[in-house]
Amino acid sequence: MNRKMVQYIGEGVLRALIVTIIAVLIFSLISNQIAISQSVTSVLFIVFTMLSIIYGAVIATRKINKNGWVNGLLVSAIYLACIITISKLAGNDNTAGISLILRIAIGLVVGMLAGMLGINI
């Protein structure tokens, strides 16, 4: 892995995190005005996560232009590690057990597929 690949993967992760932050801020503003159930909130956070992974993986893979599934997997794994770490530091203990394992598995698969998509765009 050369320096440019590391740079592009880092850029993909950073862009994915920025998309997540913007989506969560917009959602927070809306949820302050409208009552939204916990189940809808949970689904929306999963959607935000997956869309962010797709965006970051496609961006990184398009710039690297090879090994799409590997790059997508790396972007999603690093992104998920960042999100889980931030969540734990913020005091969210709900991310544990089978739910966490399922979210990680889905995120990794989505990252690989998005990497493959990025090569073919």
N, CA, C and O atoms as a GROMACS GRO file, in nm:
protein
  484
    1MET      N    1   0.085  -0.118   0.000
    1MET     CA    2   0.000   0.000   0.000
    1MET      C    3   0.090   0.123   0.000
    1MET      O    4   0.173   0.142   0.089
    2ASN      N    5   0.072   0.206  -0.100
    2ASN     CA    6   0.157   0.324  -0.108
    2ASN      C    7   0.092   0.444  -0.038
    2ASN      O    8  -0.021   0.438   0.010
    3ARG      N    9   0.168   0.550  -0.036
    3ARG     CA   10   0.126   0.669   0.037
    3ARG      C   11  -0.003   0.730  -0.020
    3ARG      O   12  -0.089   0.776   0.055
    4LYS      N   13  -0.015   0.731  -0.152
    4LYS     CA   14  -0.136   0.787  -0.215
    4LYS      C   15  -0.260   0.707  -0.178
    4LYS      O   16  -0.366   0.764  -0.154
    5MET      N   17  -0.248   0.574  -0.175
    5MET     CA   18  -0.362   0.491  -0.138
    5MET      C   19  -0.406   0.520   0.005
    5MET      O   20  -0.526   0.532   0.032
    6VAL      N   21  -0.310   0.533   0.095
    6VAL     CA   22  -0.342   0.565   0.234
    6VAL      C   23  -0.410   0.701   0.242
    6VAL      O   24  -0.507   0.719   0.316
    7GLN      N   25  -0.360   0.796   0.165
    7GLN     CA   26  -0.418   0.930   0.163
    7GLN      C   27  -0.563   0.926   0.113
    7GLN      O   28  -0.650   0.990   0.172
    8TYR      N   29  -0.588   0.852   0.005
    8TYR     CA   30  -0.723   0.847  -0.051
    8TYR      C   31  -0.820   0.771   0.040
    8TYR      O   32  -0.937   0.809   0.052
    9ILE      N   33  -0.773   0.668   0.104
    9ILE     CA   34  -0.858   0.595   0.199
    9ILE      C   35  -0.890   0.686   0.317
    9ILE      O   36  -1.004   0.690   0.364
   10GLY      N   37  -0.790   0.759   0.366
   10GLY     CA   38  -0.815   0.855   0.473
   10GLY      C   39  -0.912   0.963   0.434
   10GLY      O   40  -0.997   1.004   0.513
   11GLU      N   41  -0.902   1.009   0.309
   11GLU     CA   42  -0.995   1.110   0.259
   11GLU      C   43  -1.137   1.054   0.252
   11GLU      O   44  -1.233   1.122   0.285
   12GLY      N   45  -1.149   0.928   0.208
   12GLY     CA   46  -1.281   0.864   0.203
   12GLY      C   47  -1.343   0.853   0.341
   12GLY      O   48  -1.462   0.879   0.358
   13VAL      N   49  -1.263   0.814   0.439
   13VAL     CA   50  -1.312   0.803   0.577
   13VAL      C   51  -1.352   0.941   0.630
   13VAL      O   52  -1.458   0.955   0.690
   14LEU      N   53  -1.269   1.040   0.606
   14LEU     CA   54  -1.299   1.176   0.654
   14LEU      C   55  -1.427   1.230   0.590
   14LEU      O   56  -1.510   1.290   0.658
   15ARG      N   57  -1.443   1.208   0.461
   15ARG     CA   58  -1.565   1.255   0.394
   15ARG      C   59  -1.688   1.181   0.447
   15ARG      O   60  -1.794   1.241   0.464
   16ALA      N   61  -1.673   1.053   0.474
   16ALA     CA   62  -1.786   0.976   0.530
   16ALA      C   63  -1.823   1.029   0.668
   16ALA      O   64  -1.942   1.042   0.700
   17LEU      N   65  -1.723   1.060   0.749
   17LEU     CA   66  -1.752   1.115   0.882
   17LEU      C   67  -1.819   1.252   0.873
   17LEU      O   68  -1.908   1.282   0.952
   18ILE      N   69  -1.776   1.333   0.778
   18ILE     CA   70  -1.838   1.465   0.761
   18ILE      C   71  -1.984   1.451   0.719
   18ILE      O   72  -2.070   1.524   0.769
   19VAL      N   73  -2.012   1.359   0.627
   19VAL     CA   74  -2.151   1.336   0.585
   19VAL      C   75  -2.235   1.293   0.705
   19VAL      O   76  -2.348   1.338   0.722
   20THR      N   77  -2.180   1.205   0.788
   20THR     CA   78  -2.253   1.159   0.906
   20THR      C   79  -2.281   1.275   1.001
   20THR      O   80  -2.392   1.288   1.051
   21ILE      N   81  -2.182   1.357   1.026
   21ILE     CA   82  -2.199   1.472   1.117
   21ILE      C   83  -2.306   1.566   1.065
   21ILE      O   84  -2.391   1.610   1.141
   22ILE      N   85  -2.302   1.596   0.936
   22ILE     CA   86  -2.403   1.686   0.879
   22ILE      C   87  -2.542   1.625   0.889
   22ILE      O   88  -2.637   1.693   0.926
   23ALA      N   89  -2.555   1.496   0.856
   23ALA     CA   90  -2.685   1.429   0.862
   23ALA      C   91  -2.739   1.427   1.005
   23ALA      O   92  -2.858   1.450   1.027
   24VAL      N   93  -2.653   1.399   1.102
   24VAL     CA   94  -2.697   1.393   1.242
   24VAL      C   95  -2.736   1.532   1.291
   24VAL      O   96  -2.832   1.546   1.367
   25LEU      N   97  -2.662   1.635   1.251
   25LEU     CA   98  -2.698   1.771   1.291
   25LEU      C   99  -2.833   1.812   1.234
   25LEU      O  100  -2.916   1.870   1.305
   26ILE      N  101  -2.856   1.783   1.108
   26ILE     CA  102  -2.986   1.815   1.046
   26ILE      C  103  -3.097   1.737   1.116
   26ILE      O  104  -3.203   1.792   1.146
   27PHE      N  105  -3.072   1.608   1.142
   27PHE     CA  106  -3.172   1.526   1.211
   27PHE      C  107  -3.200   1.581   1.351
   27PHE      O  108  -3.315   1.582   1.396
   28SER      N  109  -3.096   1.627   1.420
   28SER     CA  110  -3.115   1.683   1.555
   28SER      C  111  -3.202   1.808   1.552
   28SER      O  112  -3.288   1.827   1.637
   29LEU      N  113  -3.179   1.893   1.453
   29LEU     CA  114  -3.261   2.013   1.440
   29LEU      C  115  -3.407   1.978   1.414
   29LEU      O  116  -3.498   2.040   1.470
   30ILE      N  117  -3.429   1.879   1.328
   30ILE     CA  118  -3.565   1.838   1.296
   30ILE      C  119  -3.631   1.770   1.415
   30ILE      O  120  -3.748   1.794   1.443
   31SER      N  121  -3.557   1.685   1.485
   31SER     CA  122  -3.617   1.612   1.596
   31SER      C  123  -3.646   1.701   1.716
   31SER      O  124  -3.724   1.663   1.804
   32ASN      N  125  -3.585   1.818   1.723
   32ASN     CA  126  -3.619   1.914   1.828
   32ASN      C  127  -3.756   1.975   1.804
   32ASN      O  128  -3.822   2.020   1.899
   33GLN      N  129  -3.800   1.978   1.679
   33GLN     CA  130  -3.928   2.037   1.644
   33GLN      C  131  -4.040   1.935   1.632
   33GLN      O  132  -4.157   1.968   1.653
   34ILE      N  133  -4.005   1.812   1.599
   34ILE     CA  134  -4.102   1.706   1.576
   34ILE      C  135  -4.067   1.586   1.663
   34ILE      O  136  -3.950   1.548   1.674
   35ALA      N  137  -4.167   1.527   1.725
   35ALA     CA  138  -4.144   1.406   1.804
   35ALA      C  139  -4.123   1.288   1.711
   35ALA      O  140  -4.208   1.257   1.627
   36ILE      N  141  -4.008   1.222   1.725
   36ILE     CA  142  -3.974   1.108   1.641
   36ILE      C  143  -3.948   0.989   1.733
   36ILE      O  144  -3.874   1.001   1.831
   37SER      N  145  -4.008   0.876   1.699
   37SER     CA  146  -3.995   0.758   1.786
   37SER      C  147  -3.852   0.703   1.782
   37SER      O  148  -3.776   0.729   1.689
   38GLN      N  149  -3.818   0.627   1.885
   38GLN     CA  150  -3.685   0.568   1.896
   38GLN      C  151  -3.657   0.469   1.784
   38GLN      O  152  -3.544   0.461   1.736
   39SER      N  153  -3.758   0.395   1.740
   39SER     CA  154  -3.736   0.298   1.632
   39SER      C  155  -3.703   0.369   1.501
   39SER      O  156  -3.617   0.322   1.426
   40VAL      N  157  -3.769   0.480   1.473
   40VAL     CA  158  -3.740   0.557   1.352
   40VAL      C  159  -3.600   0.617   1.362
   40VAL      O  160  -3.525   0.619   1.264
   41THR      N  161  -3.565   0.667   1.479
   41THR     CA  162  -3.432   0.723   1.500
   41THR      C  163  -3.324   0.619   1.476
   41THR      O  164  -3.223   0.648   1.412
   42SER      N  165  -3.344   0.500   1.527
   42SER     CA  166  -3.247   0.393   1.510
   42SER      C  167  -3.229   0.357   1.362
   42SER      O  168  -3.116   0.340   1.316
   43VAL      N  169  -3.338   0.347   1.290
   43VAL     CA  170  -3.331   0.315   1.147
   43VAL      C  171  -3.261   0.428   1.071
   43VAL      O  172  -3.179   0.402   0.983
   44LEU      N  173  -3.292   0.552   1.105
   44LEU     CA  174  -3.229   0.665   1.037
   44LEU      C  175  -3.078   0.668   1.060
   44LEU      O  176  -3.003   0.700   0.968
   45PHE      N  177  -3.034   0.635   1.180
   45PHE     CA  178  -2.890   0.633   1.207
   45PHE      C  179  -2.821   0.523   1.126
   45PHE      O  180  -2.708   0.542   1.080
   46ILE      N  181  -2.887   0.411   1.107
   46ILE     CA  182  -2.830   0.306   1.023
   46ILE      C  183  -2.823   0.353   0.878
   46ILE      O  184  -2.724   0.330   0.810
   47VAL      N  185  -2.928   0.420   0.831
   47VAL     CA  186  -2.929   0.473   0.694
   47VAL      C  187  -2.818   0.577   0.677
   47VAL      O  188  -2.747   0.574   0.577
   48PHE      N  189  -2.803   0.667   0.774
   48PHE     CA  190  -2.696   0.768   0.767
   48PHE      C  191  -2.560   0.700   0.759
   48PHE      O  192  -2.475   0.741   0.680
   49THR      N  193  -2.540   0.597   0.839
   49THR     CA  194  -2.413   0.526   0.842
   49THR      C  195  -2.385   0.460   0.707
   49THR      O  196  -2.275   0.473   0.653
   50MET      N  197  -2.483   0.392   0.653
   50MET     CA  198  -2.462   0.321   0.527
   50MET      C  199  -2.440   0.419   0.411
   50MET      O  200  -2.354   0.394   0.326
   51LEU      N  201  -2.515   0.527   0.405
   51LEU     CA  202  -2.495   0.627   0.300
   51LEU      C  203  -2.357   0.691   0.310
   51LEU      O  204  -2.293   0.719   0.209
   52SER      N  205  -2.312   0.714   0.432
   52SER     CA  206  -2.178   0.771   0.453
   52SER      C  207  -2.070   0.674   0.407
   52SER      O  208  -1.973   0.715   0.343
   53ILE      N  209  -2.086   0.547   0.439
   53ILE     CA  210  -1.990   0.446   0.396
   53ILE      C  211  -1.986   0.438   0.243
   53ILE      O  212  -1.878   0.434   0.183
   54ILE      N  213  -2.102   0.438   0.181
   54ILE     CA  214  -2.108   0.433   0.034
   54ILE      C  215  -2.034   0.552  -0.026
   54ILE      O  216  -1.953   0.536  -0.117
   55TYR      N  217  -2.062   0.669   0.025
   55TYR     CA  218  -1.999   0.790  -0.027
   55TYR      C  219  -1.846   0.784  -0.010
   55TYR      O  220  -1.772   0.808  -0.105
   56GLY      N  221  -1.800   0.753   0.109
   56GLY     CA  222  -1.657   0.748   0.136
   56GLY      C  223  -1.586   0.642   0.055
   56GLY      O  224  -1.477   0.667   0.003
   57ALA      N  225  -1.646   0.525   0.043
   57ALA     CA  226  -1.583   0.415  -0.031
   57ALA      C  227  -1.577   0.446  -0.181
   57ALA      O  228  -1.477   0.416  -0.246
   58VAL      N  229  -1.683   0.503  -0.234
   58VAL     CA  230  -1.684   0.537  -0.377
   58VAL      C  231  -1.579   0.644  -0.407
   58VAL      O  232  -1.506   0.634  -0.505
   59ILE      N  233  -1.571   0.746  -0.322
   59ILE     CA  234  -1.473   0.853  -0.342
   59ILE      C  235  -1.331   0.796  -0.340
   59ILE      O  236  -1.251   0.825  -0.429
   60ALA      N  237  -1.300   0.716  -0.239
   60ALA     CA  238  -1.165   0.660  -0.227
   60ALA      C  239  -1.132   0.569  -0.344
   60ALA      O  240  -1.023   0.578  -0.402
   61THR      N  241  -1.224   0.482  -0.379
   61THR     CA  242  -1.199   0.385  -0.485
   61THR      C  243  -1.184   0.452  -0.621
   61THR      O  244  -1.101   0.411  -0.702
   62ARG      N  245  -1.264   0.554  -0.647
   62ARG     CA  246  -1.252   0.624  -0.776
   62ARG      C  247  -1.115   0.689  -0.790
   62ARG      O  248  -1.061   0.694  -0.901
   63LYS      N  249  -1.059   0.738  -0.680
   63LYS     CA  250  -0.928   0.801  -0.687
   63LYS      C  251  -0.816   0.698  -0.699
   63LYS      O  252  -0.717   0.721  -0.768
   64ILE      N  253  -0.830   0.585  -0.631
   64ILE     CA  254  -0.728   0.480  -0.636
   64ILE      C  255  -0.739   0.402  -0.767
   64ILE      O  256  -0.637   0.368  -0.828
   65ASN      N  257  -0.860   0.375  -0.809
   65ASN     CA  258  -0.892   0.312  -0.938
   65ASN      C  259  -0.843   0.166  -0.951
   65ASN      O  260  -0.813   0.122  -1.061
   66LYS      N  261  -0.835   0.095  -0.841
   66LYS     CA  262  -0.806  -0.049  -0.845
   66LYS      C  263  -0.842  -0.108  -0.709
   66LYS      O  264  -0.856  -0.036  -0.610
   67ASN      N  265  -0.857  -0.239  -0.706
   67ASN     CA  266  -0.889  -0.311  -0.582
   67ASN      C  267  -1.010  -0.251  -0.510
   67ASN      O  268  -1.004  -0.222  -0.391
   68GLY      N  269  -1.119  -0.234  -0.582
   68GLY     CA  270  -1.236  -0.167  -0.528
   68GLY      C  271  -1.290  -0.226  -0.400
   68GLY      O  272  -1.316  -0.153  -0.305
   69TRP      N  273  -1.306  -0.357  -0.395
   69TRP     CA  274  -1.367  -0.417  -0.276
   69TRP      C  275  -1.274  -0.404  -0.155
   69TRP      O  276  -1.322  -0.389  -0.043
   70VAL      N  277  -1.143  -0.411  -0.177
   70VAL     CA  278  -1.049  -0.398  -0.066
   70VAL      C  279  -1.051  -0.256  -0.011
   70VAL      O  280  -1.054  -0.235   0.110
   71ASN      N  281  -1.049  -0.159  -0.101
   71ASN     CA  282  -1.053  -0.018  -0.058
   71ASN      C  283  -1.184   0.015   0.012
   71ASN      O  284  -1.184   0.085   0.113
   72GLY      N  285  -1.294  -0.036  -0.041
   72GLY     CA  286  -1.424  -0.015   0.024
   72GLY      C  287  -1.428  -0.078   0.162
   72GLY      O  288  -1.482  -0.020   0.256
   73LEU      N  289  -1.371  -0.197   0.173
   73LEU     CA  290  -1.365  -0.264   0.302
   73LEU      C  291  -1.281  -0.185   0.402
   73LEU      O  292  -1.319  -0.170   0.518
   74LEU      N  293  -1.167  -0.133   0.357
   74LEU     CA  294  -1.081  -0.054   0.446
   74LEU      C  295  -1.150   0.075   0.491
   74LEU      O  296  -1.146   0.110   0.609
   75VAL      N  297  -1.212   0.144   0.397
   75VAL     CA  298  -1.283   0.268   0.431
   75VAL      C  299  -1.393   0.238   0.533
   75VAL      O  300  -1.405   0.309   0.633
   76SER      N  301  -1.472   0.135   0.509
   76SER     CA  302  -1.582   0.105   0.600
   76SER      C  303  -1.532   0.058   0.736
   76SER      O  304  -1.590   0.094   0.838
   77ALA      N  305  -1.426  -0.021   0.739
   77ALA     CA  306  -1.374  -0.069   0.867
   77ALA      C  307  -1.319   0.046   0.952
   77ALA      O  308  -1.345   0.053   1.072
   78ILE      N  309  -1.244   0.136   0.889
   78ILE     CA  310  -1.188   0.250   0.964
   78ILE      C  311  -1.300   0.343   1.007
   78ILE      O  312  -1.300   0.392   1.120
   79TYR      N  313  -1.395   0.368   0.918
   79TYR     CA  314  -1.510   0.454   0.950
   79TYR      C  315  -1.588   0.397   1.069
   79TYR      O  316  -1.619   0.469   1.164
   80LEU      N  317  -1.618   0.268   1.064
   80LEU     CA  318  -1.694   0.205   1.172
   80LEU      C  319  -1.616   0.208   1.303
   80LEU      O  320  -1.675   0.229   1.409
   81ALA      N  321  -1.486   0.188   1.297
   81ALA     CA  322  -1.404   0.196   1.419
   81ALA      C  323  -1.410   0.337   1.479
   81ALA      O  324  -1.419   0.352   1.601
   82CYS      N  325  -1.406   0.439   1.393
   82CYS     CA  326  -1.418   0.577   1.441
   82CYS      C  327  -1.554   0.604   1.504
   82CYS      O  328  -1.564   0.662   1.612
   83ILE      N  329  -1.660   0.561   1.436
   83ILE     CA  330  -1.796   0.585   1.485
   83ILE      C  331  -1.819   0.513   1.619
   83ILE      O  332  -1.877   0.570   1.711
   84ILE      N  333  -1.774   0.388   1.630
   84ILE     CA  334  -1.792   0.312   1.753
   84ILE      C  335  -1.712   0.377   1.866
   84ILE      O  336  -1.760   0.386   1.979
   85THR      N  337  -1.590   0.421   1.837
   85THR     CA  338  -1.508   0.486   1.938
   85THR      C  339  -1.572   0.616   1.985
   85THR      O  340  -1.579   0.642   2.105
   86ILE      N  341  -1.618   0.697   1.893
   86ILE     CA  342  -1.685   0.823   1.929
   86ILE      C  343  -1.810   0.795   2.011
   86ILE      O  344  -1.836   0.864   2.109
   87SER      N  345  -1.886   0.694   1.972
   87SER     CA  346  -2.007   0.657   2.044
   87SER      C  347  -1.976   0.614   2.187
   87SER      O  348  -2.045   0.654   2.281
   88LYS      N  349  -1.873   0.533   2.203
   88LYS     CA  350  -1.834   0.488   2.337
   88LYS      C  351  -1.784   0.605   2.421
   88LYS      O  352  -1.816   0.614   2.540
   89LEU      N  353  -1.705   0.694   2.362
   89LEU     CA  354  -1.654   0.811   2.435
   89LEU      C  355  -1.767   0.905   2.476
   89LEU      O  356  -1.758   0.972   2.579
   90ALA      N  357  -1.872   0.909   2.396
   90ALA     CA  358  -1.987   0.994   2.427
   90ALA      C  359  -2.078   0.931   2.532
   90ALA      O  360  -2.174   0.994   2.577
   91GLY      N  361  -2.047   0.807   2.571
   91GLY     CA  362  -2.125   0.743   2.677
   91GLY      C  363  -2.240   0.660   2.628
   91GLY      O  364  -2.326   0.622   2.708
   92ASN      N  365  -2.244   0.629   2.499
   92ASN     CA  366  -2.351   0.547   2.446
   92ASN      C  367  -2.316   0.400   2.463
   92ASN      O  368  -2.230   0.347   2.392
   93ASP      N  369  -2.380   0.334   2.557
   93ASP     CA  370  -2.353   0.193   2.584
   93ASP      C  371  -2.451   0.102   2.510
   93ASP      O  372  -2.450  -0.019   2.532
   94ASN      N  373  -2.536   0.158   2.424
   94ASN     CA  374  -2.633   0.078   2.350
   94ASN      C  375  -2.570   0.002   2.235
   94ASN      O  376  -2.632  -0.088   2.178
   95THR      N  377  -2.446   0.036   2.202
   95THR     CA  378  -2.380  -0.030   2.090
   95THR      C  379  -2.302  -0.150   2.142
   95THR      O  380  -2.180  -0.145   2.155
   96ALA      N  381  -2.373  -0.256   2.171
   96ALA     CA  382  -2.308  -0.378   2.219
   96ALA      C  383  -2.388  -0.498   2.175
   96ALA      O  384  -2.505  -0.488   2.140
   97GLY      N  385  -2.322  -0.614   2.177
   97GLY     CA  386  -2.391  -0.738   2.150
   97GLY      C  387  -2.417  -0.765   2.004
   97GLY      O  388  -2.344  -0.718   1.916
   98ILE      N  389  -2.521  -0.841   1.982
   98ILE     CA  390  -2.554  -0.886   1.847
   98ILE      C  391  -2.590  -0.770   1.754
   98ILE      O  392  -2.563  -0.776   1.634
   99SER      N  393  -2.651  -0.667   1.808
   99SER     CA  394  -2.686  -0.550   1.728
   99SER      C  395  -2.560  -0.484   1.671
   99SER      O  396  -2.557  -0.446   1.554
  100LEU      N  397  -2.458  -0.472   1.752
  100LEU     CA  398  -2.332  -0.412   1.707
  100LEU      C  399  -2.266  -0.500   1.602
  100LEU      O  400  -2.216  -0.450   1.500
  101ILE      N  401  -2.264  -0.629   1.625
  101ILE     CA  402  -2.202  -0.722   1.530
  101ILE      C  403  -2.275  -0.717   1.396
  101ILE      O  404  -2.212  -0.718   1.290
  102LEU      N  405  -2.407  -0.710   1.400
  102LEU     CA  406  -2.486  -0.702   1.278
  102LEU      C  407  -2.459  -0.572   1.202
  102LEU      O  408  -2.444  -0.573   1.080
  103ARG      N  409  -2.453  -0.462   1.275
  103ARG     CA  410  -2.425  -0.333   1.210
  103ARG      C  411  -2.287  -0.331   1.147
  103ARG      O  412  -2.269  -0.277   1.037
  104ILE      N  413  -2.188  -0.388   1.214
  104ILE     CA  414  -2.053  -0.394   1.160
  104ILE      C  415  -2.051  -0.480   1.034
  104ILE      O  416  -1.992  -0.442   0.933
  105ALA      N  417  -2.116  -0.596   1.040
  105ALA     CA  418  -2.118  -0.686   0.924
  105ALA      C  419  -2.185  -0.618   0.804
  105ALA      O  420  -2.133  -0.625   0.692
  106ILE      N  421  -2.297  -0.554   0.827
  106ILE     CA  422  -2.367  -0.484   0.719
  106ILE      C  423  -2.281  -0.371   0.664
  106ILE      O  424  -2.272  -0.352   0.543
  107GLY      N  425  -2.217  -0.297   0.754
  107GLY     CA  426  -2.131  -0.187   0.712
  107GLY      C  427  -2.014  -0.234   0.628
  107GLY      O  428  -1.979  -0.170   0.528
  108LEU      N  429  -1.952  -0.345   0.665
  108LEU     CA  430  -1.840  -0.398   0.588
  108LEU      C  431  -1.884  -0.446   0.450
  108LEU      O  432  -1.815  -0.422   0.351
  109VAL      N  433  -1.998  -0.514   0.445
  109VAL     CA  434  -2.050  -0.560   0.316
  109VAL      C  435  -2.085  -0.440   0.227
  109VAL      O  436  -2.054  -0.439   0.108
  110VAL      N  437  -2.150  -0.341   0.284
  110VAL     CA  438  -2.185  -0.221   0.207
  110VAL      C  439  -2.058  -0.152   0.156
  110VAL      O  440  -2.055  -0.105   0.043
  111GLY      N  441  -1.955  -0.146   0.240
  111GLY     CA  442  -1.829  -0.086   0.198
  111GLY      C  443  -1.766  -0.160   0.081
  111GLY      O  444  -1.717  -0.098  -0.013
  112MET      N  445  -1.766  -0.293   0.088
  112MET     CA  446  -1.710  -0.371  -0.023
  112MET      C  447  -1.789  -0.349  -0.151
  112MET      O  448  -1.730  -0.330  -0.258
  113LEU      N  449  -1.920  -0.351  -0.141
  113LEU     CA  450  -2.003  -0.329  -0.260
  113LEU      C  451  -1.986  -0.188  -0.316
  113LEU      O  452  -1.983  -0.169  -0.438
  114ALA      N  453  -1.975  -0.090  -0.227
  114ALA     CA  454  -1.955   0.048  -0.272
  114ALA      C  455  -1.818   0.064  -0.338
  114ALA      O  456  -1.804   0.140  -0.433
  115GLY      N  457  -1.718  -0.008  -0.288
  115GLY     CA  458  -1.587  -0.006  -0.352
  115GLY      C  459  -1.592  -0.062  -0.492
  115GLY      O  460  -1.531  -0.008  -0.584
  116MET      N  461  -1.666  -0.172  -0.508
  116MET     CA  462  -1.683  -0.230  -0.641
  116MET      C  463  -1.758  -0.133  -0.733
  116MET      O  464  -1.726  -0.121  -0.851
  117LEU      N  465  -1.858  -0.065  -0.678
  117LEU     CA  466  -1.933   0.034  -0.754
  117LEU      C  467  -1.842   0.149  -0.796
  117LEU      O  468  -1.851   0.198  -0.909
  118GLY      N  469  -1.755   0.193  -0.705
  118GLY     CA  470  -1.664   0.302  -0.735
  118GLY      C  471  -1.570   0.274  -0.850
  118GLY      O  472  -1.534   0.364  -0.925
  119ILE      N  473  -1.529   0.149  -0.865
  119ILE     CA  474  -1.442   0.111  -0.977
  119ILE      C  475  -1.519   0.121  -1.108
  119ILE      O  476  -1.462   0.158  -1.211
  120ASN      N  477  -1.646   0.089  -1.105
  120ASN     CA  478  -1.725   0.078  -1.228
  120ASN      C  479  -1.800   0.205  -1.266
  120ASN      O  480  -1.872   0.206  -1.366
  121ILE      N  481  -1.784   0.308  -1.189
  121ILE     CA  482  -1.853   0.436  -1.222
  121ILE      C  483  -1.768   0.514  -1.320
  121ILE      O  484  -1.807   0.623  -1.362
   0.00000   0.00000   0.00000
